Amino acid sequence: MSKPGQTPRQFSTEFKQRAVLRLEAGEPALAVARELGIRRKLLCDWRAVHRAMGVAGLSRKRGRKVGWRPPSALDGSSEPASAAYAGPSAAPSAGELARAKARIAELERLIGRQQADLHFFREALRLWDATTPNGGAPISTRSSKK
């Protein structure tokens, strides 16, 4: 936020795009922000908007951004189905593709862990059934004395 009595600086879309492309190329955000004389958070916000909306998101005016949600809200859980599928003619942006690939990798890891758990419990159950004399039936804990 700007200091009291100052008006906020306005940056061109090209300026924002060049800054974001430097981040995407691997330059540290802090170094780029210092060189450009802006806050690191602002630079990271521009990158998030660029990943979510592309260059069109960088040309938006300050204030409430209609139709834009931060990247953490774009995990697919709260997005309507109509927004998720834009039709065969709409090509996904690089950011959308990267998020989709990351989500696929996360789900594949989850499935792998679940398969390992199932294998462990199936083997444990097989061994339990083989070692119990009554085939794994519950044993009564009641006393025979009255």
N, C-alpha and C positions, 0 to 999 in steps of 0.2 A: 504494500500500500504506500502511496506517496505521502510525503510529509504535509502537515497542515499548511495551507496557503499555496501549495504547488498543484499544478494540474498534472495528471498522469501522462507519461510519455506514450506516444503512439508509434507503433512500428509497422512498416510495410509488410505485406504478405511475403514478398521476396526476401526481406531481411529474416523473417521468422523461418522461412523454408530453408535458407542457407544455414541458419543456426541449427535447425533440426537435422539437416543432412550431415553436418559435422558430427553431431552426436551419434547418428546412425552409422557413421564411418568408424566410430570407436573412440573419438576424442572424449576425454573426461568432461563431464558436465560443469564441474567447478571451474576448470581452466577456460572453457568456452565462455561461460558466464562472466568471468572476470575480464576477459579480453574484450567482450562486447559491452561491458558496463551494465549488466542486468543481473537480477537475482537468479540464483540457480533454480529456485522453485518455479519461477516464471518459465524458464527454459524447459524444465521437466514437464510443466503443464502444456507447453506448446507441443512437446514430443508426444504426450498422451493424446492430445486432440488430433495431431497429425496421424497417429496410428489408428485412431478411431474413425476419423472422417476424411483423412487425406488433406490435400492442399486447401480444399474448400473450407475445412474447419479453421484454418489459420487466417482466413480473410474475414472472419466474423468480428463483429463489434463487441466491445466490452459489455458486461451485464449478463443477464440470464441467457443461457444458450439453449434455445428451444430445440428439443430433439437430441441433445447431447447428454450422454452419461459418462462418468469417469470409467476408465478401463476396468476397474474392479467390479463395476456393475454389469459389464458386458460378458460375464462368464456363461451366459445362456440360460441361467436359472430364472431370471425375471423378464427376459426378452420375449415379446409375443411371437407366436409362430409365424405370423405374417411378415414380421420384420426379419426373421431368421432366413426366410427363403424369398429372394427377390426375383426368381425366375431364371430361365436358361440364358437370357441375354445379359444378365448382370454378372460381370467378372469380379471375383473377390479381390480386395486390395491386399497388398503385401502384409499389412498388419493383421487383417482378418485371417489370412492363410497361416501366419506364424502362430496366432492364438489357437487356431483349430489344430495345428500340428502339436502344440504343447498340450492341449486338452486330450488329444488322442494318446500321446505318450503317457500322460498321467493315468488315463483309464487302463492302458495296457499294463502299467505297473501294478495297479490295483487288482486287475484280473490275475496277474502272476502271483501276487501275495495270497489271494483267495484260493488259487489252485494248490499252492504249497500247504495252506492250512487244511484244505480238504484231504490232501494226500496224508498229512500227519494224522488227522483224526481217524481216517479210514484204517490206517495201519495200526493205530492204538486200539481201535475197536476190534480189529481182527486178532491182535495179540491178547486182548482181554477175554474174548470169547474162547480162545484156545487154552487159556490157563485156568479158567474157572470151571469147577467140576459140574455145575448145573447149567452150563451154557450161557451164563451171563444173566440168569434170572435173579431178581432181587432176593436178598437174604433177609429173613425176618429178624428183627432186633428185639422181639418180645421175649420175655422170660417165660420158661415153661413152668416155673413155680407160681403157685397161686397164693 
